[in-house]
Amino acid sequence: MINKIGLKIITMFGVGKIKKAPGTAASFITAIIYFLLFVSEIPVAIISLIFFIILIFSINLIDKNLERFSKKDPKEIVIDEFLGQSIPCILICFKLKSYNMFGYQASPPVMEAVIPFSIAFVTFRIFDIFKPYPINVVDKKIHNGFGIVFDDILAGIYSAITTYLILYIIY
């Protein structure tokens, strides 16, 4: 029972079983989840705490379930995309709530908040697909739960920096 739940979590409840581009689907769903969390005004501290809990448990769940898959980094495991995509999305939630990025006294209107989340989605997918240094090294050399997650965490960090710079330029 616990193994089945763990398998559901690391495949994001079946998203990883999508035949074409399961990583992109997982990243897109993640960006939508964070957009909805932002709109619902859940404090960024709670969002960050949940992220770290999922991060710690995911590494363990991947290690426990990795033998069920034929590849070292199976495409069905997409919780790593969730975690990597979370990094720029959490930054966006923090920046939009912490100071007046859009020139408004409060959080920006909902539709204007779509732009930063969209940029974060695109930049994360670019870094996750092309894997510039050192993401490519982690992807090739570390083949356990930590390695599967860490290359996406690095892509998320690259994405967060790039997203922030793009938003700084356009706003």
Disulfide bonds with the S-S distance in Angstrom:
none
